[in-house]
Amino acid sequence: RNVHDTGRGALIASYRQVIDGIEVFRDEFRLCMDRNFELVSVSGHLPARQSAPANTKDAFRLPSSRAVSLALMDFAELAAEPAGAVVSGAGEDGYESFTPPASMRERTDGRAVADGLRARKVWFHVADALEPAHYVEVMGETSAYAYVFSARDGHLLFRHSLMQDAAYSYRVWANTA
């Protein structure tokens, strides 16, 4: 995937598993080497390669826009799906950017959704198979969540706060001008 080299100190090479151009969610392996390319340490895991369904296009039945709506519904604790988010363009690493519906941007209950809503296709490990899925990130005013929804039937496979594990808090002084 990439090599981290600052010009001195250790080199770190990262590898990810990709099947049919779609990344396998959370499969990553890292090698740490000294400047002579001697192995220092290894972290992560890459399980035995599993095959994707024969027809990848047909495997992703649920569109990413529906996964985004499901994520917004969970994020804002809504009883029904909100109006659809609008695709605003393609981003890096296979992400699609979305503009949240006005009703989600204008909330006053601390669950307003900021710009930065994005989604991409992933493979997700379930038992001994790979499930086609959509990874969605929702950024709010005071919280941010990552979700993975099945691209077959829309059920929630993974939810994780992107802020709860922050080990530090920072004080910022900023000039309002």
Disulfide bonds with the S-S distance in Angstrom:
none
